[in-house]
Amino acid sequence: MMAELPLDQVRTLLAVVDEGTFDAAATALHVTPSAVSQRVKSLEQRTGRVLLMRTKPVRPTESGEIVVRFARRLAQLERDAHAELGMSGAGEPTRLSIAVNADSLATWFLPALARVPRELRLCFELRREDEDHTAALLREGAVMAAVTSSPDPVAGCSVRALGRMRYLPVASPRYAEQWLGTTTGAPLSEVIGSAPVVAFDRNDDFQDDFVRSLAGGPGASALRHFVPTSEGFVDAVLAGMGWGMVPEVQAEPLLRTGTLIHLVPGRGVDVPLFWQQWKLDFPALGATAEAVAAVAAETLVHGPAS
């Protein structure tokens, strides 16, 4: 049973996962690496399961993720108890770890965190991850909350809809003239599949999906540039390196000035976003969730899909 797990061993496992190696965990805990290794082995023997993959950095197994989540909840409950008993030390702040996708981080998410009451004394630790993969960080116990594209709650978490982030296919006018036949009248569906494209990284198939929906075929061009920041992505499109799917909130000002053009006017792609968080009676987490939901209601798309 979880209640029978020795707390020093549970805390040690969490330290190894957070620090990435046994040696680093030993430094953080002020013990020897052999003591760390022995505690983890003892915990694995007690549970009858392998809890860590001995990689660099160390990663929890599926069973290890369960213990890590327990350890994080335990640590938070301990901090709450200390605060209520007046044992918080010299006003030690609370650290809240959140996974969020790059486009949300670059547009609406930080203003949401700025609305969280200052008196809560929160330190935010943000983990940038694609919205399709942020839920994995929740499952691993690496974060307490996440902006995700999944409406299915991770075990032990609650979920609420935030709205939809709308993306528009855009390009610079000069690029469109050179590659997409805006002066020759060639159908976009015939030329976009061979035109240079900007992608976030090698896992980004957003542009490919749009091309398939527009023209069929294998997807976007093999002539692609990988730009792994939201701001850099927009800059690459502005520079004429390729076309790309840009969040409407970033594209709108540039469309108004003619710096960018909408390749398929009236058409965009909506990505639903959800807030998932641990089911934990934790005031700071609740206040953060309310601030995030409020700004999402003002910023994201609601109502009928595009």
SVG drawing of the C-alpha trace seen along z (x, -y; Angstrom):
<svg xmlns="http://www.w3.org/2000/svg" viewBox="-21 -49 50 57">
<polyline fill="none" stroke="black" stroke-width="0.4" points="0.0,0.0 1.1,-3.5 0.9,-4.6 3.6,-1.9 6.2,-3.4 9.1,-4.9 9.0,-8.6 12.8,-9.0 12.9,-6.5 10.0,-8.2 11.6,-11.7 14.9,-10.2 13.2,-8.8 11.7,-12.2 15.1,-13.9 16.7,-11.4 13.9,-12.2 14.2,-15.9 18.0,-16.1 18.4,-13.6 21.2,-11.5 21.9,-9.7 25.0,-11.8 23.1,-15.1 20.3,-13.8 23.0,-12.9 24.3,-16.4 20.8,-17.9 20.0,-15.6 23.4,-16.0 24.0,-12.2 26.3,-9.9 25.5,-8.5 25.6,-5.0 22.9,-6.0 20.7,-7.3 21.2,-4.1 20.4,-1.9 17.2,-3.9 15.9,-3.5 16.8,0.2 15.0,0.7 11.9,-1.1 11.9,1.1 12.2,4.2 9.3,3.0 7.1,2.3 8.2,5.3 8.7,3.1 11.4,1.3 10.8,-2.4 13.6,-4.0 15.1,-3.7 18.8,-4.1 19.3,-6.4 20.8,-9.9 18.8,-11.7 17.1,-9.1 13.4,-8.7 10.6,-7.0 9.0,-3.8 5.2,-3.6 5.3,-2.4 7.8,-5.0 5.5,-7.7 2.9,-6.7 5.4,-7.0 6.6,-10.4 3.1,-11.7 2.6,-10.5 5.9,-12.2 4.9,-15.6 1.5,-15.5 3.1,-14.6 5.6,-17.5 2.8,-19.9 0.7,-18.7 3.7,-19.0 4.3,-22.6 0.6,-23.4 0.7,-22.0 3.9,-23.9 2.2,-27.1 -0.9,-26.5 1.2,-25.8 3.3,-28.9 6.4,-26.8 7.0,-28.1 10.4,-29.6 11.3,-33.0 8.3,-33.4 9.4,-30.6 7.5,-30.8 5.5,-28.0 6.8,-26.6 4.2,-25.6 5.3,-23.5 3.2,-23.9 3.6,-22.4 2.5,-24.7 2.8,-24.8 5.0,-27.3 2.3,-29.3 0.3,-29.8 3.4,-30.8 4.2,-33.4 0.7,-34.9 -1.9,-34.6 -0.5,-32.4 2.0,-34.8 -0.7,-37.5 -2.8,-34.9 -0.1,-34.1 0.4,-37.8 -3.2,-37.9 -2.5,-35.4 -2.7,-37.3 0.8,-38.3 0.1,-37.5 0.2,-33.8 3.9,-34.1 4.1,-31.7 7.2,-30.8 6.2,-29.4 8.3,-26.7 7.2,-26.4 8.0,-23.5 7.5,-24.2 6.1,-21.2 3.9,-20.6 0.2,-20.7 -0.1,-17.1 2.5,-16.0 2.1,-18.1 -0.3,-15.5 2.7,-13.1 4.5,-15.4 1.4,-15.2 1.4,-11.4 5.1,-11.4 4.5,-13.6 6.9,-16.3 4.3,-19.0 1.1,-19.8 -0.9,-21.3 -0.8,-21.6 -2.3,-23.2 -3.0,-20.3 -5.0,-19.4 -6.4,-16.3 -9.9,-16.4 -9.3,-13.0 -8.1,-13.6 -4.8,-12.0 -5.4,-9.7 -5.8,-11.8 -6.4,-15.0 -9.4,-17.2 -9.9,-18.9 -11.7,-22.0 -12.0,-23.4 -10.2,-26.7 -11.2,-27.4 -9.6,-27.0 -6.4,-28.6 -7.0,-29.5 -4.2,-29.2 -4.1,-30.8 -2.0,-29.8 0.1,-32.9 3.1,-34.0 4.9,-37.2 3.6,-38.9 7.0,-38.5 7.1,-34.8 3.6,-34.3 4.4,-36.0 7.5,-33.9 6.3,-30.5 2.5,-30.4 1.6,-31.9 -0.3,-34.9 0.5,-36.8 0.0,-33.9 -3.3,-32.8 -2.1,-29.2 -4.4,-27.3 -2.9,-27.3 -3.7,-23.6 -1.4,-22.8 1.7,-24.7 1.7,-24.8 2.8,-21.1 6.2,-22.0 6.7,-25.5 9.1,-26.0 7.5,-25.7 8.4,-26.6 7.8,-24.0 8.4,-24.2 10.5,-21.0 10.6,-17.5 7.5,-16.5 5.4,-19.4 3.0,-18.0 0.5,-20.9 1.5,-22.3 1.4,-18.8 -2.1,-18.3 -3.3,-21.6 -1.8,-20.8 -3.5,-17.4 -6.8,-18.9 -6.4,-21.5 -4.9,-19.5 -4.5,-15.8 -1.2,-14.2 1.7,-13.5 1.7,-16.9 3.9,-20.0 7.2,-20.4 10.4,-18.7 11.9,-22.2 11.3,-23.0 12.9,-25.1 12.7,-24.1 12.4,-27.1 11.6,-25.9 10.3,-29.1 7.0,-30.7 8.4,-34.2 11.2,-32.8 8.6,-30.9 6.7,-34.1 10.0,-35.9 10.9,-33.2 7.6,-33.5 8.0,-37.3 11.5,-36.9 10.0,-34.9 11.7,-31.6 8.4,-29.7 4.7,-29.8 3.4,-28.5 0.4,-28.1 0.6,-31.1 -1.7,-31.8 -4.4,-34.3 -3.5,-36.5 0.0,-36.9 -1.0,-37.1 -3.8,-39.6 -1.7,-42.8 0.6,-41.7 -2.4,-41.0 -3.8,-44.4 -0.6,-46.1 -0.1,-43.8 3.1,-42.4 1.6,-39.0 -1.2,-37.7 -3.8,-35.1 -3.4,-32.3 -6.9,-31.0 -9.1,-33.9 -11.8,-32.9 -10.2,-29.5 -8.2,-28.5 -7.5,-25.6 -8.7,-25.5 -6.8,-23.6 -8.8,-23.0 -7.0,-23.6 -7.7,-22.2 -6.4,-22.9 -5.6,-19.7 -4.4,-19.8 -4.0,-17.5 -7.1,-16.9 -5.5,-18.5 -7.0,-21.0 -4.3,-23.6 -5.3,-27.3 -2.4,-28.4 -3.2,-25.9 -6.9,-26.8 -6.1,-30.5 -3.8,-29.9 -6.5,-27.8 -9.1,-30.6 -6.6,-33.2 -5.8,-30.9 -9.5,-30.3 -10.3,-34.0 -7.6,-35.1 -8.4,-32.1 -12.1,-33.2 -10.9,-36.7 -8.3,-35.5 -9.1,-32.1 -11.8,-31.3 -15.2,-30.2 -18.4,-29.2 -18.6,-27.5 -15.3,-26.1 -13.7,-27.8"/>
</svg>
